[in-house]
Amino acid sequence: MAGFIRTLEAQTVPVAEFDERLWGAMVDYVTVGVDKRLTVVFRDGTGMDG
């Protein structure tokens, strides 16, 4: 989480589009289920189904 915060603090302009550095700083991994649903697991261990 500290790396994510440092990355955000280094931004000089608001985030208006996808930024792979921010993605990599906060996401640990993504899994795709047999039903093609995505599960995103963040570096702090929390997850989100989508």
C-alpha distance matrix in Angstrom:
0.0 3.8 5.4 5.1 6.3 8.7 9.9 10.7 12.4 14.4 15.9 19.5 20.5 19.3 17.8 21.0 20.8 18.7 16.6 15.8 13.3 11.1 12.0 11.2 7.7 6.9 9.9 10.8 14.5 17.2 20.4 23.7 26.1 29.9 30.2 28.0 25.3 21.7 18.9 15.3 12.8 9.2 6.8 6.6 10.4 11.6 14.2 16.4 20.0 21.6
3.8 0.0 3.8 5.4 5.1 6.2 8.6 9.9 10.5 12.4 14.6 18.0 19.7 19.1 18.3 21.8 21.8 20.1 17.4 16.9 13.8 12.1 13.9 12.8 9.0 9.6 12.9 13.8 17.5 20.4 23.7 27.1 29.6 33.4 33.7 31.4 28.8 25.1 22.5 18.9 16.5 12.8 10.2 10.2 13.9 15.4 18.0 20.1 23.6 25.2
5.4 3.8 0.0 3.8 5.4 5.1 6.1 8.6 9.8 10.6 12.8 16.4 18.2 17.9 16.6 20.0 19.7 17.7 14.6 13.7 10.4 9.4 11.4 9.8 6.2 8.1 11.3 12.3 15.9 18.9 22.4 25.7 28.5 32.2 32.7 30.0 27.7 24.0 21.7 18.0 16.0 12.5 9.9 11.3 14.7 16.3 18.3 20.1 23.4 24.5
5.1 5.4 3.8 0.0 3.8 5.5 5.1 6.2 8.6 10.0 11.1 14.8 15.9 15.0 13.5 16.8 16.5 14.7 12.1 11.8 8.9 6.8 8.9 8.5 4.8 5.7 9.5 11.5 14.8 17.2 20.9 23.8 26.7 30.4 30.5 27.8 25.3 21.6 19.6 15.8 14.3 10.7 9.2 10.6 13.9 14.6 16.2 17.5 20.8 21.6
6.3 5.1 5.4 3.8 0.0 3.8 5.4 5.1 6.1 8.6 10.2 13.5 14.8 14.1 13.5 17.2 17.7 16.6 14.2 14.7 11.7 9.4 12.1 12.2 8.6 9.1 12.9 15.1 18.4 20.6 24.3 27.2 29.9 33.6 33.5 30.9 28.2 24.6 22.5 18.8 17.3 13.5 12.2 12.5 16.1 16.5 18.5 19.7 23.1 24.0
8.7 6.2 5.1 5.5 3.8 0.0 3.8 5.5 5.1 6.2 9.0 12.2 14.4 14.6 14.3 18.0 18.5 17.4 14.4 14.7 11.2 10.0 13.2 12.6 9.3 11.2 14.8 16.6 20.0 22.5 26.2 29.1 32.1 35.7 35.8 33.0 30.6 27.0 25.0 21.2 19.7 16.1 14.3 15.2 18.8 19.6 21.5 22.8 26.1 26.8
9.9 8.6 6.1 5.1 5.4 3.8 0.0 3.8 5.5 5.2 6.8 10.4 12.2 12.4 11.4 15.0 15.1 13.9 10.7 11.1 7.7 6.7 10.2 10.1 7.3 9.7 13.1 15.4 18.3 20.5 24.3 27.0 30.1 33.7 33.7 30.6 28.5 24.8 23.3 19.5 18.6 15.2 14.0 15.6 18.9 19.5 20.7 21.6 24.5 24.8
10.7 9.9 8.6 6.2 5.1 5.5 3.8 0.0 3.8 5.4 5.4 8.9 9.9 9.4 9.0 12.7 13.6 13.2 10.7 12.2 9.6 7.4 10.9 12.0 9.3 10.4 14.0 16.9 19.6 21.3 25.0 27.5 30.5 34.0 33.6 30.7 28.2 24.7 23.3 19.6 19.0 15.7 15.1 16.2 19.4 19.3 20.5 20.9 23.9 23.9
12.4 10.5 9.8 8.6 6.1 5.1 5.5 3.8 0.0 3.8 5.5 8.0 10.1 10.6 11.4 15.1 16.6 16.5 14.0 15.5 12.5 10.9 14.6 15.2 12.3 13.7 17.4 20.0 22.9 24.9 28.6 31.1 34.1 37.7 37.3 34.4 31.9 28.5 26.9 23.2 22.3 18.8 17.8 18.5 22.0 22.1 23.7 24.3 27.4 27.5
14.4 12.4 10.6 10.0 8.6 6.2 5.2 5.4 3.8 0.0 3.8 6.3 9.2 10.7 11.3 14.9 15.9 15.8 12.8 14.2 11.1 10.6 14.4 14.7 12.4 14.7 18.0 20.5 23.3 25.3 29.1 31.5 34.8 38.2 38.0 34.8 32.7 29.2 27.9 24.2 23.6 20.2 19.1 20.5 23.8 24.2 25.4 26.0 28.9 28.8
15.9 14.6 12.8 11.1 10.2 9.0 6.8 5.4 5.5 3.8 0.0 3.8 5.6 7.1 7.8 11.2 12.6 13.1 10.6 12.9 10.6 9.8 13.5 14.7 13.0 14.8 17.9 20.9 23.2 24.7 28.4 30.5 33.8 37.1 36.6 33.3 31.2 27.9 27.0 23.5 23.4 20.3 19.9 21.4 24.4 24.3 25.1 25.1 27.7 27.1
19.5 18.0 16.4 14.8 13.5 12.2 10.4 8.9 8.0 6.3 3.8 0.0 3.8 7.0 9.1 11.8 13.8 15.2 13.1 15.8 13.9 13.4 17.0 18.3 16.8 18.6 21.6 24.6 26.8 28.1 31.8 33.7 37.0 40.2 39.6 36.3 34.2 31.0 30.3 26.9 27.0 24.0 23.7 25.0 28.1 27.8 28.6 28.3 30.8 30.0
20.5 19.7 18.2 15.9 14.8 14.4 12.2 9.9 10.1 9.2 5.6 3.8 0.0 3.8 6.4 8.6 11.1 13.2 12.1 15.4 14.3 13.3 16.5 18.6 17.5 18.7 21.4 24.8 26.6 27.4 31.0 32.5 35.7 38.8 37.8 34.5 32.5 29.5 29.1 25.9 26.5 23.8 24.1 25.4 28.2 27.5 27.8 27.0 29.2 28.1
19.3 19.1 17.9 15.0 14.1 14.6 12.4 9.4 10.6 10.7 7.1 7.0 3.8 0.0 3.8 6.1 9.2 11.5 11.1 14.7 14.1 12.2 15.0 17.6 16.6 17.0 19.6 23.2 24.8 25.3 28.7 30.2 33.1 36.2 35.0 31.9 29.6 26.8 26.5 23.4 24.2 21.6 22.4 23.5 26.1 24.9 25.1 24.0 26.2 24.9
17.8 18.3 16.6 13.5 13.5 14.3 11.4 9.0 11.4 11.3 7.8 9.1 6.4 3.8 0.0 3.8 5.9 7.7 7.7 11.3 11.3 9.4 11.7 14.6 14.1 14.4 16.6 20.2 21.5 21.7 25.2 26.5 29.6 32.6 31.5 28.3 26.1 23.3 23.1 20.1 21.2 18.9 19.9 21.4 23.7 22.5 22.3 21.2 23.1 21.7
21.0 21.8 20.0 16.8 17.2 18.0 15.0 12.7 15.1 14.9 11.2 11.8 8.6 6.1 3.8 0.0 3.8 7.2 8.7 12.5 13.5 11.9 13.3 16.6 16.8 16.8 18.3 22.0 22.8 22.4 25.6 26.4 29.3 32.1 30.7 27.4 25.5 23.0 23.5 20.8 22.6 20.7 22.3 23.9 25.8 24.3 23.5 21.8 23.2 21.3
20.8 21.8 19.7 16.5 17.7 18.5 15.1 13.6 16.6 15.9 12.6 13.8 11.1 9.2 5.9 3.8 0.0 3.8 6.3 9.8 11.7 10.6 11.2 14.5 15.5 15.6 16.4 20.0 20.3 19.7 22.8 23.4 26.6 29.2 28.0 24.5 23.0 20.5 21.2 18.7 20.7 19.3 21.0 23.1 24.6 23.3 22.1 20.4 21.4 19.4
18.7 20.1 17.7 14.7 16.6 17.4 13.9 13.2 16.5 15.8 13.1 15.2 13.2 11.5 7.7 7.2 3.8 0.0 3.8 6.4 9.0 8.3 8.0 11.1 12.7 12.9 13.2 16.6 16.7 16.3 19.4 20.3 23.6 26.4 25.5 21.9 20.5 17.7 18.3 15.7 17.7 16.5 18.2 20.6 21.9 20.9 19.6 18.2 19.2 17.3
16.6 17.4 14.6 12.1 14.2 14.4 10.7 10.7 14.0 12.8 10.6 13.1 12.1 11.1 7.7 8.7 6.3 3.8 0.0 3.8 5.5 5.5 6.3 8.7 10.1 11.2 12.1 15.3 16.1 16.5 20.0 21.4 24.9 27.8 27.4 23.8 22.4 19.2 19.3 16.3 17.5 15.7 16.6 19.3 21.0 20.6 19.9 19.1 20.7 19.4
15.8 16.9 13.7 11.8 14.7 14.7 11.1 12.2 15.5 14.2 12.9 15.8 15.4 14.7 11.3 12.5 9.8 6.4 3.8 0.0 3.8 5.4 4.8 6.0 8.4 10.0 10.2 12.7 13.3 14.1 17.6 19.3 23.0 25.9 26.0 22.4 21.2 17.9 17.8 14.8 15.7 14.3 14.8 18.0 19.4 19.5 18.8 18.5 20.0 19.1
13.3 13.8 10.4 8.9 11.7 11.2 7.7 9.6 12.5 11.1 10.6 13.9 14.3 14.1 11.3 13.5 11.7 9.0 5.5 3.8 0.0 3.8 5.4 5.2 6.1 8.8 10.1 12.5 14.1 15.8 19.5 21.7 25.3 28.4 28.6 25.2 23.8 20.2 19.5 16.1 16.2 14.0 13.7 16.7 18.7 19.3 19.2 19.6 21.6 21.2
11.1 12.1 9.4 6.8 9.4 10.0 6.7 7.4 10.9 10.6 9.8 13.4 13.3 12.2 9.4 11.9 10.6 8.3 5.5 5.4 3.8 0.0 3.8 5.4 5.0 6.4 8.5 11.6 13.5 14.9 18.7 20.9 24.3 27.6 27.5 24.3 22.3 18.7 17.8 14.2 14.3 11.7 11.9 14.4 16.6 16.6 16.7 16.9 19.2 19.0
12.0 13.9 11.4 8.9 12.1 13.2 10.2 10.9 14.6 14.4 13.5 17.0 16.5 15.0 11.7 13.3 11.2 8.0 6.3 4.8 5.4 3.8 0.0 3.8 5.5 5.5 5.8 9.0 10.2 11.2 15.0 17.2 20.5 23.9 23.8 20.6 18.7 15.1 14.3 10.9 11.4 9.6 10.5 13.4 14.8 14.7 14.2 14.2 16.2 15.9
11.2 12.8 9.8 8.5 12.2 12.6 10.1 12.0 15.2 14.7 14.7 18.3 18.6 17.6 14.6 16.6 14.5 11.1 8.7 6.0 5.2 5.4 3.8 0.0 3.8 5.6 5.5 7.4 9.1 11.3 15.0 17.7 21.1 24.4 25.0 21.8 20.2 16.5 15.3 11.9 11.5 9.6 9.3 12.8 14.2 15.1 15.0 15.8 17.9 18.2
7.7 9.0 6.2 4.8 8.6 9.3 7.3 9.3 12.3 12.4 13.0 16.8 17.5 16.6 14.1 16.8 15.5 12.7 10.1 8.4 6.1 5.0 5.5 3.8 0.0 3.8 6.2 8.1 11.0 13.5 17.2 20.2 23.3 26.9 27.3 24.4 22.3 18.6 16.8 13.1 12.0 9.0 7.9 10.8 13.1 14.1 14.9 16.1 18.9 19.5
6.9 9.6 8.1 5.7 9.1 11.2 9.7 10.4 13.7 14.7 14.8 18.6 18.7 17.0 14.4 16.8 15.6 12.9 11.2 10.0 8.8 6.4 5.5 5.6 3.8 0.0 3.8 6.7 9.5 11.5 15.2 18.1 21.0 24.6 24.8 22.1 19.7 16.0 13.9 10.1 8.9 5.7 5.7 8.1 10.2 10.6 11.3 12.5 15.5 16.4
9.9 12.9 11.3 9.5 12.9 14.8 13.1 14.0 17.4 18.0 17.9 21.6 21.4 19.6 16.6 18.3 16.4 13.2 12.1 10.2 10.1 8.5 5.8 5.5 6.2 3.8 0.0 3.8 5.7 7.8 11.4 14.4 17.4 21.0 21.4 18.7 16.5 12.8 10.7 7.0 6.1 4.3 5.5 8.7 9.3 9.8 9.5 10.7 13.1 14.1
10.8 13.8 12.3 11.5 15.1 16.6 15.4 16.9 20.0 20.5 20.9 24.6 24.8 23.2 20.2 22.0 20.0 16.6 15.3 12.7 12.5 11.6 9.0 7.4 8.1 6.7 3.8 0.0 3.8 7.3 10.4 13.9 16.6 20.2 21.2 18.9 17.0 13.3 10.9 7.8 5.7 5.0 4.8 8.3 8.1 9.7 9.7 11.8 14.0 15.7
14.5 17.5 15.9 14.8 18.4 20.0 18.3 19.6 22.9 23.3 23.2 26.8 26.6 24.8 21.5 22.8 20.3 16.7 16.1 13.3 14.1 13.5 10.2 9.1 11.0 9.5 5.7 3.8 0.0 3.8 6.7 10.3 13.2 16.6 17.8 15.4 13.9 10.3 8.4 6.2 5.4 7.0 8.2 11.3 10.0 10.9 9.6 11.0 12.3 13.6
17.2 20.4 18.9 17.2 20.6 22.5 20.5 21.3 24.9 25.3 24.7 28.1 27.4 25.3 21.7 22.4 19.7 16.3 16.5 14.1 15.8 14.9 11.2 11.3 13.5 11.5 7.8 7.3 3.8 0.0 3.8 6.8 9.9 13.4 14.2 11.7 10.2 6.6 5.5 4.5 6.1 8.7 11.1 13.7 11.9 11.8 9.3 9.5 9.7 10.5
20.4 23.7 22.4 20.9 24.3 26.2 24.3 25.0 28.6 29.1 28.4 31.8 31.0 28.7 25.2 25.6 22.8 19.4 20.0 17.6 19.5 18.7 15.0 15.0 17.2 15.2 11.4 10.4 6.7 3.8 0.0 3.8 6.4 9.9 11.2 9.2 8.2 5.7 5.2 6.7 8.3 11.6 14.0 16.1 13.7 13.4 10.5 10.6 9.5 10.6
23.7 27.1 25.7 23.8 27.2 29.1 27.0 27.5 31.1 31.5 30.5 33.7 32.5 30.2 26.5 26.4 23.4 20.3 21.4 19.3 21.7 20.9 17.2 17.7 20.2 18.1 14.4 13.9 10.3 6.8 3.8 0.0 3.8 6.8 7.9 5.5 5.6 4.7 6.5 9.0 11.5 14.8 17.5 19.5 17.0 16.3 12.9 12.0 9.9 9.9
26.1 29.6 28.5 26.7 29.9 32.1 30.1 30.5 34.1 34.8 33.8 37.0 35.7 33.1 29.6 29.3 26.6 23.6 24.9 23.0 25.3 24.3 20.5 21.1 23.3 21.0 17.4 16.6 13.2 9.9 6.4 3.8 0.0 3.8 5.2 5.0 5.3 6.5 7.8 11.2 13.4 17.0 19.8 21.3 18.3 17.3 13.9 12.9 10.1 10.6
29.9 33.4 32.2 30.4 33.6 35.7 33.7 34.0 37.7 38.2 37.1 40.2 38.8 36.2 32.6 32.1 29.2 26.4 27.8 25.9 28.4 27.6 23.9 24.4 26.9 24.6 21.0 20.2 16.6 13.4 9.9 6.8 3.8 0.0 3.8 5.3 7.4 9.7 11.5 15.0 17.2 20.8 23.5 25.0 22.0 21.0 17.5 16.4 13.3 13.4
30.2 33.7 32.7 30.5 33.5 35.8 33.7 33.6 37.3 38.0 36.6 39.6 37.8 35.0 31.5 30.7 28.0 25.5 27.4 26.0 28.6 27.5 23.8 25.0 27.3 24.8 21.4 21.2 17.8 14.2 11.2 7.9 5.2 3.8 0.0 3.9 5.5 8.9 11.3 14.9 17.6 21.1 24.2 25.5 22.6 21.0 17.3 15.5 11.9 11.3
28.0 31.4 30.0 27.8 30.9 33.0 30.6 30.7 34.4 34.8 33.3 36.3 34.5 31.9 28.3 27.4 24.5 21.9 23.8 22.4 25.2 24.3 20.6 21.8 24.4 22.1 18.7 18.9 15.4 11.7 9.2 5.5 5.0 5.3 3.9 0.0 3.8 6.4 9.7 12.7 15.8 19.0 22.2 23.9 21.4 19.9 16.2 14.2 11.0 9.7
25.3 28.8 27.7 25.3 28.2 30.6 28.5 28.2 31.9 32.7 31.2 34.2 32.5 29.6 26.1 25.5 23.0 20.5 22.4 21.2 23.8 22.3 18.7 20.2 22.3 19.7 16.5 17.0 13.9 10.2 8.2 5.6 5.3 7.4 5.5 3.8 0.0 3.8 6.7 10.0 13.1 16.3 19.7 21.0 18.6 16.7 12.9 10.6 7.2 6.1
21.7 25.1 24.0 21.6 24.6 27.0 24.8 24.7 28.5 29.2 27.9 31.0 29.5 26.8 23.3 23.0 20.5 17.7 19.2 17.9 20.2 18.7 15.1 16.5 18.6 16.0 12.8 13.3 10.3 6.6 5.7 4.7 6.5 9.7 8.9 6.4 3.8 0.0 3.8 6.4 9.8 12.8 16.1 17.7 15.6 13.9 10.3 8.3 5.9 5.4
18.9 22.5 21.7 19.6 22.5 25.0 23.3 23.3 26.9 27.9 27.0 30.3 29.1 26.5 23.1 23.5 21.2 18.3 19.3 17.8 19.5 17.8 14.3 15.3 16.8 13.9 10.7 10.9 8.4 5.5 5.2 6.5 7.8 11.5 11.3 9.7 6.7 3.8 0.0 3.8 6.5 9.8 13.1 14.3 12.0 10.3 6.7 5.6 4.4 6.2
15.3 18.9 18.0 15.8 18.8 21.2 19.5 19.6 23.2 24.2 23.5 26.9 25.9 23.4 20.1 20.8 18.7 15.7 16.3 14.8 16.1 14.2 10.9 11.9 13.1 10.1 7.0 7.8 6.2 4.5 6.7 9.0 11.2 15.0 14.9 12.7 10.0 6.4 3.8 0.0 3.8 6.4 9.8 11.4 9.8 8.4 5.5 5.2 6.4 7.9
12.8 16.5 16.0 14.3 17.3 19.7 18.6 19.0 22.3 23.6 23.4 27.0 26.5 24.2 21.2 22.6 20.7 17.7 17.5 15.7 16.2 14.3 11.4 11.5 12.0 8.9 6.1 5.7 5.4 6.1 8.3 11.5 13.4 17.2 17.6 15.8 13.1 9.8 6.5 3.8 0.0 3.8 6.7 8.1 6.2 5.8 4.2 6.5 8.9 11.2
9.2 12.8 12.5 10.7 13.5 16.1 15.2 15.7 18.8 20.2 20.3 24.0 23.8 21.6 18.9 20.7 19.3 16.5 15.7 14.3 14.0 11.7 9.6 9.6 9.0 5.7 4.3 5.0 7.0 8.7 11.6 14.8 17.0 20.8 21.1 19.0 16.3 12.8 9.8 6.4 3.8 0.0 3.8 5.4 5.4 5.5 6.0 8.3 11.4 13.4
6.8 10.2 9.9 9.2 12.2 14.3 14.0 15.1 17.8 19.1 19.9 23.7 24.1 22.4 19.9 22.3 21.0 18.2 16.6 14.8 13.7 11.9 10.5 9.3 7.9 5.7 5.5 4.8 8.2 11.1 14.0 17.5 19.8 23.5 24.2 22.2 19.7 16.1 13.1 9.8 6.7 3.8 0.0 3.8 5.4 7.4 9.2 12.0 15.1 17.2
6.6 10.2 11.3 10.6 12.5 15.2 15.6 16.2 18.5 20.5 21.4 25.0 25.4 23.5 21.4 23.9 23.1 20.6 19.3 18.0 16.7 14.4 13.4 12.8 10.8 8.1 8.7 8.3 11.3 13.7 16.1 19.5 21.3 25.0 25.5 23.9 21.0 17.7 14.3 11.4 8.1 5.4 3.8 0.0 3.8 5.7 8.8 11.9 15.4 18.0
10.4 13.9 14.7 13.9 16.1 18.8 18.9 19.4 22.0 23.8 24.4 28.1 28.2 26.1 23.7 25.8 24.6 21.9 21.0 19.4 18.7 16.6 14.8 14.2 13.1 10.2 9.3 8.1 10.0 11.9 13.7 17.0 18.3 22.0 22.6 21.4 18.6 15.6 12.0 9.8 6.2 5.4 5.4 3.8 0.0 3.8 6.5 10.2 13.3 16.3
11.6 15.4 16.3 14.6 16.5 19.6 19.5 19.3 22.1 24.2 24.3 27.8 27.5 24.9 22.5 24.3 23.3 20.9 20.6 19.5 19.3 16.6 14.7 15.1 14.1 10.6 9.8 9.7 10.9 11.8 13.4 16.3 17.3 21.0 21.0 19.9 16.7 13.9 10.3 8.4 5.8 5.5 7.4 5.7 3.8 0.0 3.8 7.1 10.5 13.5
14.2 18.0 18.3 16.2 18.5 21.5 20.7 20.5 23.7 25.4 25.1 28.6 27.8 25.1 22.3 23.5 22.1 19.6 19.9 18.8 19.2 16.7 14.2 15.0 14.9 11.3 9.5 9.7 9.6 9.3 10.5 12.9 13.9 17.5 17.3 16.2 12.9 10.3 6.7 5.5 4.2 6.0 9.2 8.8 6.5 3.8 0.0 3.8 6.8 9.9
16.4 20.1 20.1 17.5 19.7 22.8 21.6 20.9 24.3 26.0 25.1 28.3 27.0 24.0 21.2 21.8 20.4 18.2 19.1 18.5 19.6 16.9 14.2 15.8 16.1 12.5 10.7 11.8 11.0 9.5 10.6 12.0 12.9 16.4 15.5 14.2 10.6 8.3 5.6 5.2 6.5 8.3 12.0 11.9 10.2 7.1 3.8 0.0 3.8 6.5
20.0 23.6 23.4 20.8 23.1 26.1 24.5 23.9 27.4 28.9 27.7 30.8 29.2 26.2 23.1 23.2 21.4 19.2 20.7 20.0 21.6 19.2 16.2 17.9 18.9 15.5 13.1 14.0 12.3 9.7 9.5 9.9 10.1 13.3 11.9 11.0 7.2 5.9 4.4 6.4 8.9 11.4 15.1 15.4 13.3 10.5 6.8 3.8 0.0 3.7
21.6 25.2 24.5 21.6 24.0 26.8 24.8 23.9 27.5 28.8 27.1 30.0 28.1 24.9 21.7 21.3 19.4 17.3 19.4 19.1 21.2 19.0 15.9 18.2 19.5 16.4 14.1 15.7 13.6 10.5 10.6 9.9 10.6 13.4 11.3 9.7 6.1 5.4 6.2 7.9 11.2 13.4 17.2 18.0 16.3 13.5 9.9 6.5 3.7 0.0
